[in-house]
Amino acid sequence: AGPGGLQMAYFLQRAKRDYVVFERKNISGSFFTHYPRHRRLLSINKKHTGSQNYEFNLRHDWNTLLSDDDTLTMTQYSDDLYPQADQLVKYLNDYANRLRLNIQYETEIVKLSRGYLNGGYESMSINASDYKDKNVLILGQGNSAFETAQAMSDVVGLVHIYGRNGVRLATSTHYIGDIRAVNSRIVDSYQLKSLDGIVEGKLQNTGVFKYGHQKLSIGLRSEEEEFCHDLTGTRKGYHYVIRCLGFEDIDLKIKLSDQELFIFQYDKSIFGIGARPRAARKRIIEHYPEIKGNYESVSTIDFPEDAVSKVFDIQ
């Protein structure tokens, strides 16, 4: 609940949106109770400009937040050109209280999940009864996705599998990493035109939506950067969306040209500075460390053997 959060809360409230602001401390603007350490702000607060024009005066008032109350300005709290931080804290809390912003104090955010995903392959419930008579969307078209779909196929209302590359069956490609026959029941159900479905599309062009108490919907991005909803074969929506994309989580989302791309990365946390190998890339996706024919990293040259011994505690 700093200046940015309070300002956004004001506009969400004015637009009659359902929102909540989470604040770890018990007051708004808690950052400014400690910083700057010598207590004088760098943002100007010019109270006397010689003008009665509100917009002009606001250009010389860097601390005031926008609202419909023209008296709720920082210049009412300090005459100093560079105010004290404590004066800003009082102003921010008066702003939040007078406008009755929806702020939940003393709440620490531990983890944020992306969108409306109901977990991933590594953490989803494996109790099939949890999915009884439910509509399920599975993101991914590898063995983990088909294994998941098959495990719940006896009880679900319907299951759709969404991925970008199309289904490759090991019985056709003779590659053991493609979909194995033991996991291919959904392919049979799909080909026989049952309720189950397999959909192909670029994951970076999709979004998961929920409006009010409705079920989840998946949309595809158009060339105009807008989403059209429910294009995956069901008008009923989904109760669950489960990620089976081969990696534990999405680390990064970047912009390349005009497309939004998801980058999947392996866990680099065990590597210290100077010891982290460069990741191999397939198209836009980072996989495992890139190595030479002798299994040596292409980027971390002459890594000392004693360092390896220390890492693995080899005696």
Summary of the structure (lengths in Angstrom):
residues: 315
radius of gyration: 27.0
end to end distance: 51.9
largest distance: 81.8
contacts: 814
relative contact order: 0.09
helix: 25%
strand: 21%
